[in-house]
Amino acid sequence: MTENSFGSWARILSNLVERYGNKRAFAIAYAFTLFVAVILSCMFYYVALGVVEIVDISALFFLTAVIAPALIMMSVAAMREVHSSKAYLESATQQEKMLNQTLKDNINRLNSEIDERKIALHAKHRAIDELRKEIAERKKTQQELAQQGMLLRSIVDSSPDLFYYRDENGVFAGCNKMFELVMGKSSEELIGKSVEQIYSEQYLPKVLETDSQVSETQQPLTLDVEYPVEGEPRWFEMRKLPFINDKGEYIGLLAFGRDITSRKEAEQALETAYKDKGKFIATLSHELRTPLNGIVGLTRMMLDTDLTAQQKSWCNTVFSSAETLGNIFNDIIDLDKIDREQLDIATDSINVSDFINDVVNFAGLIADQKGLEFTINRSGILDVYALLDPTRLRQVLWNLINNAVKFTHKGNVTLECRRENRDDGPWLTISVIDTGMGISEDQLERIFEMYYKAPDASGSNAIGSGIGLAVTKALVQAMKGTIAVTSQEGKGSRFDVEIPLQLCNAPKEQSYAGRSLYILLVEDVPLNAEIATNLLEQRGHEVIWAETGEDALSFVETEDDLDLILLDMQLPDINGDVVARQIREDSHFDHLPIVALTANVRSAEQELEGINVQGALAKPINTTKLDKMLAELFGIEAQKNKQSIDIREALSQPEYSDLDIETICDFVESMGAAAFQRSCDLFTKLSPKYCQELREAVAQNDIEEYGAVAHKVKGAAGSVGLQLAQLQAKKMELESEGKEEETLLNWVSELEAKIEEGQEALHPLIAKLAEDQ
């Protein structure tokens, strides 16, 4: 049997084992072996002997049956071992292949890692080089920053302006040398400290208030602050700015301060100079107006008498001359007002046509005096009422007409008045045209400059003060108008004034036709007193005259039936504002009207600020304005007079016992319930402000201001009949000196309570008065 055939049989046997299992494969192999043994023995015996014996075949079959199992088992075992060896070899071969593949993969991965490590190593070297460069650059940058920081610190410290920074909690985080100098402390003493630890109680409230304002609004704030430095008061212009991060959150406060002491001192000196100049002008005007008032007053009185035509013409000339001189005084006063930016425009309802007629009368008179022809040209509807300042507009036209007459030696002066309807409303255009000497073209641009006087034909400056046209332009601009000039030398000039017209209804006629009044006239010039007395007595009033302030105070104390005080502001002993203030200090006279007589109404209003006065009249007294003032103060309708007794009886009830009923009744009877209600509403609006000012005065330890505000409250409370509040304010005014801060603040709280209590009583009272009226 060859090796291949054995291998074939081995494979067959192995396949049987694999296919049928050990037992079934054994059975099949055993049966097949017996079958093969029988066939082979038969063939052997038949070939060898020619005869096939059953015995021989059985013996061989038996021998095969006995030997075959062992052989088969050995073959099967051998086959199993061979098969296991084969499987092991195949597995080993497979594992070797896998191991070889893994080894190849590991070698490839190792090669890759080696390459990556080489790359990483190179990158590491590059990174180290970059890091070294960055470190070097950072060191260089840090050095530069340190140098810049030192430079910036040096600049900040060498700055004459102070600087500091505080965080959102108000803790100091940085400052410069100037701030250290101002505060008198080093940066070590300042940084890390809160506002409360640095500033004294005198300055702390204002600091906290402004800090809070900056943090809440996140807007810069600029204010002037006075602070002592080395014992000397210094002024600083402080600018506080919010410090905001990139998220828009408030994280601190920056503050810069500049020493403006010299500027403040200059401003104060300038203000003092302005005041001195104003006083000088007011005094000069008063002294000049004193004789002028006599001329105007006596001339007016003479014009009311029977005169011949020539005498009346002379009186008119005197009167117009005095009015012209008065205009010069007005220019002087207005010049001061323009300088202080205090030029006022007081509009009133006037008839434009009537106003022009008044101007024409004046213009025709002065033109006739020089032998010039005066003409008036009108166009458009002028018979309308408009809100204009007749005094200022008349002053403008008188200046222009006077100049036209002054610089025209022959020919004519023309006044053109036109009403023009434009897109923005009606306008009044007034032109003053003359045939005089004219103005050269190179002088036209400067004609409205202050103190400028154009040279005349001879080359010398023209006569005059050089302020008239400057004042005229300022007045026109204050009335929201324009003025322009065109001129041709030797042929005359044309001045065009354009004023916007605000049309309105005709004013209600106001005249006093009530009872005769008992009036105290305080006037130091006998002539002025005589004129004013005559004007008042012509209207049926009784007048007593006081020449000095002391005399006036004596009359107020002794005369119980006074209805009105006409008070001159400049008296030989004490000024009119002092007299008015002393009268108002006694609450018994709170209801007594005081009207100031002055050459400068605005100046008088400033002097009388905070004093309860009922108005001011310009001198010389204008009869129309006098009648209007009396009508406003005492123009009581007959129906109100009949109701006055009923009102007093109705108000004499127990619920009104805390109110000054007499004052309230006098107020209502003279001014009306509506005016009383307006006064009460005004007091309700102002009283919280006054109380706040009282507390601020306490915080600043300003007893003088405390008393002054208390005086205001006393007068205001008395004017609306709040008797308890008035008495409390009087106590605060007179007894505040030397009192402790807690007492002063308690008084303010008591005042607020009494004001509230009085106002609660006033509400039903006002309703009742309105119903009765």
C-alpha positions in Angstrom: 0.0 0.0 0.0 1.6 3.3 -1.1 1.9 6.4 0.9 -0.6 8.2 -1.2 -3.2 5.4 -0.9 -2.6 5.3 2.9 -3.1 9.0 2.9 -6.2 8.6 0.9 -7.6 6.0 3.3 -6.5 8.2 6.2 -8.3 11.2 4.7 -11.4 9.0 4.1 -11.4 7.8 7.7 -10.8 11.3 8.9 -13.7 12.5 6.8 -15.9 9.7 8.2 -15.0 10.7 11.7 -15.6 14.3 11.0 -18.9 13.6 9.2 -20.5 10.8 11.4 -18.6 11.0 14.6 -16.4 8.5 16.4 -18.9 5.7 17.0 -20.7 5.7 13.7 -17.4 6.1 11.8 -16.0 3.2 13.8 -19.0 1.1 12.9 -18.8 1.9 9.3 -15.0 1.3 9.2 -15.4 -2.0 11.1 -18.1 -3.2 8.8 -16.2 -2.2 5.8 -13.0 -3.9 7.1 -14.9 -7.2 7.7 -16.4 -6.9 4.2 -13.0 -6.2 2.6 -11.5 -9.1 4.7 -14.1 -11.6 3.4 -13.8 -10.4 -0.2 -10.0 -10.5 -0.1 -9.9 -14.0 1.6 -12.3 -15.3 -0.9 -10.2 -13.9 -3.7 -7.0 -15.2 -2.1 -8.2 -18.7 -1.6 -9.9 -18.9 -4.9 -6.7 -17.7 -6.7 -4.3 -19.7 -4.6 -6.3 -23.0 -4.0 -8.9 -22.7 -6.5 -11.4 -23.5 -3.8 -13.0 -21.2 -1.3 -13.5 -22.8 2.0 -16.0 -21.5 4.5 -13.8 -22.5 7.4 -10.8 -20.6 6.1 -12.9 -17.7 5.3 -14.6 -17.8 8.8 -11.2 -18.1 10.5 -9.9 -15.1 8.6 -13.2 -13.3 9.2 -12.9 -14.1 12.9 -9.3 -12.9 13.0 -10.2 -9.7 11.2 -13.1 -9.2 13.5 -10.8 -9.5 16.5 -7.9 -7.5 15.1 -9.9 -4.9 13.2 -11.3 -2.9 16.2 -7.9 -2.4 17.6 -6.5 -1.4 14.2 -9.5 0.9 13.5 -9.2 2.5 16.9 -5.5 2.9 16.5 -6.2 4.4 13.0 -8.9 6.6 14.3 -6.7 7.7 17.2 -3.9 8.2 14.8 -6.2 10.1 12.5 -7.4 12.2 15.4 -3.8 13.0 16.4 -3.0 13.7 12.8 -6.1 15.8 12.5 -5.2 17.6 15.8 -1.7 18.1 14.6 -3.0 19.4 11.4 -5.4 21.7 13.1 -2.6 22.8 15.4 -0.3 23.3 12.5 -3.0 25.2 10.6 -3.7 27.3 13.8 -0.1 27.9 14.4 0.4 28.8 10.8 -2.6 31.2 11.0 -1.3 32.6 14.2 2.1 33.0 12.7 0.6 34.8 9.8 -1.4 37.0 12.1 1.6 37.5 14.3 3.6 38.4 11.2 0.9 40.8 10.1 0.7 42.3 13.6 4.4 42.6 13.7 4.3 44.3 10.3 1.6 46.6 11.5 3.5 47.3 14.7 6.6 48.0 12.7 4.7 50.3 10.4 3.1 52.0 13.4 6.4 52.2 15.1 7.9 53.7 12.0 5.0 56.2 11.9 5.4 57.0 15.6 9.1 57.5 15.0 8.3 59.9 12.1 5.7 61.7 14.2 8.1 61.9 17.1 10.7 63.3 14.8 8.1 65.9 13.6 7.0 66.6 17.2 10.6 67.0 18.2 11.1 69.5 15.4 7.9 71.3 16.4 9.0 71.3 20.0 12.3 72.8 19.1 10.4 75.4 17.0 8.0 76.1 19.9 10.8 76.4 22.3 12.4 78.9 19.9 9.1 80.8 19.6 8.6 80.7 23.3 12.1 82.1 23.9 11.3 84.8 21.4 7.9 85.5 23.0 9.5 85.6 26.5 12.1 88.0 25.2 9.4 90.1 23.6 7.3 90.0 26.7 10.3 91.1 28.8 10.9 93.9 26.3 7.2 94.8 26.4 7.1 94.7 30.2 10.1 96.9 30.3 8.5 99.3 27.8 5.2 99.2 29.7 7.0 99.8 32.9 8.8 102.8 31.3 5.6 104.1 29.9 3.9 103.6 33.2 6.7 105.5 34.9 6.4 108.2 32.2 2.6 108.3 32.5 2.9 108.4 36.3 5.5 111.2 36.0 3.2 113.1 33.7 0.2 112.6 35.9 2.1 113.6 39.0 3.7 116.6 37.4 0.3 117.8 36.1 -1.1 120.9 37.8 -4.5 119.3 37.6 -5.6 116.9 40.3 -6.7 113.3 39.4 -8.2 110.4 41.3 -10.0 107.2 40.7 -12.6 105.4 42.9 -14.2 102.0 42.5 -17.9 101.4 42.5 -18.0 101.3 46.3 -16.4 104.8 46.5 -13.1 103.4 47.7 -10.0 105.3 46.4 -7.9 103.2 44.0 -5.5 105.8 42.7 -4.5 109.5 42.6 -1.8 111.9 41.6 0.5 114.2 43.6 -1.7 117.2 43.1 -4.6 115.4 44.8 -2.4 114.4 47.6 -1.4 118.0 48.0 -5.0 119.2 48.0 -6.1 116.6 50.5 -3.0 117.0 52.6 -2.5 113.2 52.7 -0.2 110.7 50.9 -1.4 108.1 48.5 -0.8 105.4 51.1 -3.3 107.3 53.4 -5.8 107.7 50.6 -5.8 104.5 48.6 -8.1 101.9 50.1 -10.1 104.4 52.1 -13.8 105.2 51.5 -15.3 108.6 50.8 -16.7 108.9 54.3 -13.2 108.3 55.7 -11.6 111.1 53.6 -14.0 114.0 53.4 -15.3 116.0 56.3 -19.0 116.3 57.0 -19.0 119.8 55.5 -18.2 118.4 52.0 -19.4 114.8 52.2 -23.1 115.4 51.2 -22.2 117.2 48.0 -19.5 114.6 47.1 -22.0 111.7 47.7 -24.7 113.5 45.8 -22.6 114.1 42.7 -21.1 110.6 42.8 -24.6 109.2 42.9 -25.7 111.4 40.0 -22.7 110.2 37.8 -23.3 106.5 38.7 -27.1 106.7 38.0 -27.0 108.7 34.8 -23.6 107.4 33.6 -23.0 110.9 32.2 -20.0 113.2 32.9 -20.6 116.0 35.4 -18.8 119.3 35.7 -19.0 121.5 38.8 -17.1 124.2 40.6 -15.9 123.2 44.1 -14.4 125.3 46.8 -11.9 123.4 49.0 -9.3 124.6 51.5 -5.6 123.9 50.6 -3.1 124.5 53.3 -5.6 126.7 55.1 -6.4 128.9 52.1 -9.7 128.6 50.1 -9.2 127.4 46.6 -11.6 126.8 43.7 -11.5 123.8 41.5 -13.3 122.9 38.3 -14.1 119.2 38.9 -15.1 116.9 36.1 -16.4 113.5 37.2 -16.8 110.7 34.6 -18.2 107.2 34.9 -15.7 104.3 34.3 -17.5 101.7 32.3 -16.3 98.2 31.4 -16.8 96.4 28.0 -20.2 95.1 29.3 -21.5 98.6 29.9 -21.3 98.2 33.7 -20.4 101.0 36.0 -17.2 100.0 37.8 -15.9 103.2 39.2 -15.5 107.0 38.9 -12.7 109.1 37.4 -12.4 112.7 38.5 -10.2 115.5 37.2 -9.9 118.9 38.9 -8.3 122.1 37.7 -7.4 125.0 40.0 -9.5 127.9 38.8 -9.0 130.1 41.8 -7.5 133.0 39.8 -10.4 132.7 37.3 -13.0 132.7 40.1 -11.3 135.7 41.7 -11.4 137.4 38.3 -15.0 136.5 37.8 -15.9 137.7 41.3 -14.0 140.9 40.7 -15.7 141.3 37.4 -19.1 140.6 39.0 -18.3 143.2 41.7 -17.3 145.6 38.9 -20.6 144.8 37.1 -22.5 145.4 40.3 -20.6 148.6 41.0 -21.2 149.7 37.4 -24.9 148.8 37.7 -25.1 150.7 41.0 -23.3 153.7 39.4 -25.6 153.7 36.4 -28.7 153.3 38.6 -27.5 156.1 40.8 -26.6 158.3 37.9 -29.9 157.5 36.2 -31.8 158.3 39.4 -30.0 161.5 40.0 -30.5 162.6 36.3 -34.1 161.5 36.3 -34.9 163.5 39.5 -34.9 166.9 37.7 -36.2 165.3 34.5 -39.2 163.9 36.4 -39.9 167.4 37.6 -39.8 168.7 34.0 -42.0 165.9 32.7 -44.5 166.1 35.5 -44.8 169.8 35.6 -45.1 170.0 31.8 -47.8 167.3 31.9 -49.6 169.3 34.5 -49.2 172.5 32.5 -50.6 170.8 29.4 -53.7 169.9 31.4 -54.3 173.7 32.0 -55.7 176.3 29.7 -52.8 177.5 27.5 -52.5 179.5 24.4 -51.5 177.7 21.2 -48.0 179.1 21.4 -47.6 178.2 25.1 -48.9 174.7 24.4 -46.4 174.4 21.6 -43.6 175.4 23.9 -44.8 172.9 26.5 -44.9 170.2 23.9 -41.3 171.1 22.9 -40.2 170.9 26.6 -42.0 167.7 27.0 -40.6 166.1 23.9 -37.1 167.3 24.9 -37.5 165.8 28.3 -38.7 162.5 26.7 -35.7 162.6 24.4 -33.4 163.1 27.3 -35.2 160.2 29.0 -34.4 158.1 26.0 -30.7 158.8 26.4 -31.1 157.6 30.0 -32.8 154.5 28.7 -29.9 153.9 26.3 -27.5 154.1 29.2 -29.5 151.6 31.3 -30.1 149.3 28.4 -26.4 149.4 27.6 -25.7 148.0 31.1 -28.4 145.4 30.6 -27.0 144.3 27.2 -23.6 144.0 28.8 -25.1 141.7 31.5 -27.4 139.9 29.1 -30.4 141.0 31.1 -32.4 142.9 28.4 -36.1 142.3 29.0 -39.0 142.4 26.6 -42.4 142.9 28.2 -45.2 142.4 25.7 -48.6 143.8 26.0 -51.7 143.9 23.7 -51.5 147.2 21.8 -53.2 148.6 18.8 -50.6 148.9 16.0 -52.2 151.8 14.3 -52.6 153.8 17.5 -49.0 153.1 18.4 -47.8 154.4 15.0 -49.9 157.5 15.4 -48.1 158.2 18.7 -44.8 157.9 17.0 -45.9 160.1 14.2 -46.8 162.9 16.6 -43.4 162.8 18.1 -41.6 162.5 14.8 -43.5 165.4 13.3 -42.8 167.6 16.3 -39.0 167.1 16.2 -38.8 167.3 12.4 -40.8 170.5 12.4 -38.3 172.0 14.9 -35.6 171.6 12.3 -37.7 172.7 9.4 -37.8 169.3 7.8 -40.8 167.8 6.0 -42.1 164.6 7.7 -44.3 162.1 5.8 -45.9 158.8 6.8 -46.7 156.0 4.4 -48.9 153.1 5.5 -49.7 149.9 3.7 -51.6 146.7 4.8 -54.1 146.3 7.6 -52.5 148.0 10.7 -55.7 148.6 12.8 -55.1 145.3 14.7 -54.0 144.3 18.2 -50.7 142.5 18.6 -48.4 141.5 21.5 -45.6 144.0 21.4 -43.4 145.8 23.8 -44.5 149.4 23.1 -41.8 151.0 25.2 -38.9 149.1 23.5 -40.3 149.5 20.0 -40.9 153.2 20.6 -37.4 153.5 21.9 -36.1 151.9 18.7 -38.1 154.2 16.4 -37.2 157.3 18.5 -33.5 156.5 18.1 -33.8 156.0 14.4 -36.0 159.1 13.9 -33.8 161.3 16.1 -30.7 160.1 14.1 -32.6 160.8 10.8 -33.5 164.4 11.9 -30.0 165.0 13.4 -28.1 164.1 10.2 -30.6 165.7 7.8 -30.1 169.4 7.3 -32.7 169.9 4.5 -35.2 167.7 2.8 -37.5 165.3 4.4 -37.8 162.3 6.8 -40.2 159.5 5.8 -41.7 156.8 8.0 -43.0 153.8 6.2 -45.1 151.2 8.0 -46.2 148.0 6.3 -47.9 144.8 7.4 -46.7 141.8 5.4 -48.3 138.4 5.5 -45.5 135.8 5.1 -45.3 132.0 5.3 -44.4 132.2 9.0 -47.1 134.7 9.8 -47.7 138.4 9.8 -44.7 140.9 10.1 -44.5 144.6 10.8 -41.9 146.4 8.7 -41.1 149.9 9.6 -38.6 152.0 7.6 -37.1 155.3 8.5 -35.8 157.2 5.4 -34.0 160.5 5.3 -32.4 162.7 2.7 -29.4 163.6 4.9 -25.7 163.2 4.6 -25.7 159.4 4.3 -23.1 156.9 5.4 -20.1 155.8 3.3 -20.1 152.1 2.3 -17.0 151.3 4.3 -18.8 152.5 7.5 -22.0 150.6 7.0 -20.6 147.3 8.5 -19.6 149.1 11.7 -22.6 151.3 12.1 -24.2 149.1 14.8 -21.0 148.6 16.8 -20.9 149.8 20.3 -19.5 153.3 20.8 -18.8 153.6 17.0 -19.6 157.0 15.5 -19.3 157.4 11.7 -17.3 160.5 10.7 -19.2 163.4 9.1 -18.4 165.2 5.9 -15.5 167.1 7.6 -13.9 163.9 8.7 -14.5 164.3 12.4 -16.7 161.9 14.4 -20.4 162.6 14.4 -22.0 164.0 17.5 -23.6 161.5 19.9 -22.6 158.8 22.4 -22.2 156.1 19.8 -24.5 153.7 21.7 -27.9 154.5 20.3 -27.7 152.2 17.2 -26.0 149.4 19.2 -28.8 149.5 21.7 -31.4 149.7 18.9 -30.1 146.6 17.3 -30.0 144.7 20.6 -33.6 145.7 21.3 -34.8 144.6 17.8 -33.0 141.3 18.2 -34.6 140.8 21.6 -38.0 141.3 20.0 -37.0 138.5 17.5 -36.7 141.0 14.7 -34.1 142.2 12.3 -32.7 145.7 11.4 -30.8 146.6 8.3 -29.4 149.8 6.8 -28.7 151.0 3.2 -27.2 154.3 2.5 -25.6 156.4 -0.2 -23.2 159.0 0.8 -24.6 162.5 0.3 -28.1 161.2 -0.6 -29.5 159.8 2.6 -30.0 156.6 4.6 -32.7 154.0 5.0 -33.1 151.9 8.2 -35.5 148.9 7.9 -36.9 147.2 11.1 -38.8 144.0 10.8 -40.7 142.6 13.8 -42.9 139.5 13.9 -46.6 140.3 14.8 -48.4 138.0 17.2 -52.0 139.1 16.7 -54.3 139.0 19.7 -57.6 140.4 21.0 -58.0 143.9 22.3 -57.1 144.2 26.0 -59.8 144.5 28.6 -60.2 148.0 29.8 -58.8 148.4 33.3 -59.4 151.4 35.4 -59.9 151.9 39.0 -63.3 153.3 39.9 -63.5 152.0 43.5 -63.4 153.7 46.8 -60.9 156.4 47.7 -57.6 155.0 48.9 -55.4 156.1 51.7 -51.9 156.0 50.2 -48.4 156.4 51.7 -46.0 158.0 49.2 -42.4 157.5 50.1 -40.3 159.9 47.9 -37.2 161.9 48.9 -37.5 164.6 46.1 -40.2 167.1 47.0 -40.9 168.0 43.3 -41.5 164.3 42.4 -43.6 163.9 45.5 -45.7 166.9 44.6 -46.3 165.6 41.0 -47.2 162.1 42.2 -49.5 163.6 44.9 -51.3 165.7 42.4 -51.8 162.7 40.1 -53.2 160.6 42.9 -55.4 163.4 44.4 -56.8 164.1 41.0 -58.1 160.5 41.1 -59.8 161.1 44.5 -57.2 159.4 46.8 -55.8 160.7 50.0 -52.0 160.9 50.2 -49.5 161.2 53.0 -45.9 161.9 52.2 -42.8 160.4 53.8 -39.4 161.9 52.7 -37.2 159.2 54.3 -37.3 155.5 55.0 -37.5 156.1 58.8 -40.5 158.4 58.3 -42.2 155.7 56.2 -41.7 153.1 58.9 -43.1 155.4 61.5 -46.2 156.1 59.3 -46.7 152.4 58.8 -46.7 151.8 62.6 -49.0 154.7 63.4 -51.5 154.8 60.5 -53.9 152.0 60.8 -56.0 152.6 57.6 -53.3 152.5 54.9 -54.4 150.9 51.7 -51.2 151.2 49.6 -47.5 152.1 49.9 -45.8 153.7 46.9 -42.1 153.2 47.8 -39.1 155.0 46.1 -36.2 152.6 45.9 -33.4 155.1 46.6 -33.9 157.1 49.8 -31.4 159.3 51.7 -31.2 157.2 54.8 -32.1 153.6 53.9 -32.9 151.9 50.6 -36.4 151.0 49.6 -35.8 147.3 49.8 -34.7 147.6 53.4 -37.9 149.5 54.2 -40.0 146.9 52.4 -38.2 144.0 54.2 -38.8 145.7 57.6 -42.5 146.2 56.9 -42.9 142.5 55.9 -41.1 141.3 59.0 -44.3 142.1 60.9 -47.0 139.7 59.8 -49.7 142.3 60.7 -48.7 144.1 57.5 -48.5 141.1 55.2 -51.8 142.2 53.6 -50.6 145.8 53.0 -49.7 146.2 49.2 -46.3 147.7 48.4 -45.5 149.1 45.0 -42.0 150.2 44.2 -41.2 153.5 42.4 -38.0 153.2 40.4 -36.1 154.5 37.4 -35.0 150.9 36.7 -37.8 148.3 37.1 -35.6 145.3 36.6 -33.0 146.5 39.1 -35.8 147.1 41.6 -37.2 143.6 41.1 -33.8 142.1 41.8 -33.3 144.1 44.9 -36.8 143.2 46.1 -36.4 139.5 45.3 -37.8 137.4 48.2 -39.8 140.3 49.5 -43.6 140.3 49.2 -44.3 143.3 47.0 -47.1 143.8 44.6 -45.3 145.4 41.7 -43.1 148.2 40.4 -43.8 151.5 38.5 -41.2 153.3 36.4 -40.6 156.9 37.1 -41.8 159.4 36.0 -45.1 157.8 36.8 -47.2 156.9 33.7 -50.8 157.7 34.5 -52.1 154.7 32.4 -49.8 152.3 34.2 -50.8 153.8 37.5 -54.5 153.3 36.8 -53.8 149.8 35.7 -51.8 149.0 38.8 -54.7 150.4 41.0 -57.2 148.4 39.0 -55.2 145.2 39.5 -54.8 145.8 43.3 -58.2 147.3 44.2 -60.5 146.9 41.2 -63.3 145.1 43.0 -66.6 144.6 41.3 -69.7 145.8 43.1 -71.0 142.3 43.4 -67.9 141.3 45.3 -68.3 144.2 47.7 -71.8 143.1 48.5 -70.6 139.6 49.2 -67.6 140.6 51.4 -69.6 140.7 54.7 -71.2 137.3 53.9 -67.7 135.8 53.2 -66.3 137.0 56.5 -69.2 135.6 58.4 -69.0 132.3 56.6 -65.3 132.0 57.3 -65.6 132.8 61.0 -66.3 129.1 61.7 -64.3 127.0 64.3 -62.8 124.8 61.5 -60.9 127.8 60.2 -59.6 129.0 63.5 -56.0 128.2 62.7 -56.1 130.4 59.6 -55.6 134.1 59.3 -59.2 134.8 58.1 -58.6 138.6 58.0 -55.8 138.3 55.6 -57.6 135.8 53.5 -60.8 138.0 53.3 -58.7 141.0 52.4 -56.9 139.0 49.7 -60.2 137.6 48.3 -62.0 141.0 48.4 -59.2 142.8 46.6 -57.9 140.2 44.2 -60.7 137.6 43.9 -61.0 133.9 44.8 -59.2 132.7 41.6 -56.1 134.8 42.4 -56.2 133.5 46.0 -56.3 129.9 44.7 -53.4 130.5 42.4 -51.4 131.9 45.3 -52.3 128.8 47.4 -51.3 126.5 44.5 -48.0 128.4 44.1 -47.3 128.1 47.9 -48.0 124.4 47.7 -45.5 124.1 44.9 -42.8 126.2 46.6 -43.0 125.0 50.2 -41.2 121.7 49.7 -38.4 123.6 47.9 -38.2 126.0 50.8 -38.0 123.1 53.4 -35.3 121.4 51.3 -33.3 124.7 51.3 -33.7 124.9 55.1 -32.3 121.4 55.5 -29.4 122.2 53.1 -28.6 125.4 55.1 -28.5 123.2 58.3 -26.2 120.7 56.5 -23.9 123.6 55.5 -24.1 125.2 58.9 -25.3 128.4 57.2 -27.5 130.0 59.8 -27.8 133.2 57.8 -29.3 131.3 54.9 -31.5 129.4 57.3 -33.0 132.6 58.6 -33.3 134.1 55.1 -35.3 131.1 53.8 -37.4 131.1 57.0 -38.2 134.7 56.2 -39.4 133.7 52.8 -41.6 131.0 54.2 -43.0 133.4 56.8 -44.0 135.9 54.1 -45.4 133.3 51.7 -47.3 131.5 54.5 -48.7 134.8 55.7 -49.9 135.8 52.3 -52.2 132.8 52.0 -53.3 132.9 55.7 -51.4 130.0 57.1 -51.1 131.5 60.5 -49.5 128.6 62.4 -46.9 128.0 59.7 -46.2 131.8 59.6 -45.5 131.9 63.3 -43.3 128.8 63.1 -41.3 130.3 60.3 -41.0 133.6 62.3 -39.6 131.6 65.2 -37.1 129.9 63.0 -36.0 133.2 61.5 -35.5 135.0 64.8 -34.3 132.2 67.1 -32.0 130.1 64.9 -28.8 131.7 66.0 -26.8 129.4 68.4 -29.3 126.5 68.1 -28.1 122.9 67.6 -28.4 121.2 64.3 -31.0 118.7 65.7 -33.2 121.5 66.9 -33.1 123.3 63.6 -34.0 120.2 61.7 -36.9 119.5 64.2 -38.2 123.0 63.5 -38.2 122.2 59.8 -40.2 119.1 60.5 -42.7 121.0 62.6 -42.9 123.7 59.9 -43.8 121.0 57.3 -46.5 119.5 59.7 -48.1 123.0 60.2 -48.0 123.7 56.5 -49.7 120.4 55.8 -52.2 121.1 58.5 -52.9 124.6 57.2 -53.3 123.3 53.6 -55.8 120.7 54.7 -57.9 123.5 56.1 -57.4 125.6 53.0 -58.8 123.0 50.5 -62.4 123.2 51.7 -62.0 127.0 52.3 -60.9 127.5 48.7 -63.8 125.4 47.4 -66.2 127.5 49.5 -64.7 130.8 48.3 -65.0 129.7 44.7 -68.6 128.7 45.3 -69.5 132.0 47.0 -67.6 134.1 44.3 
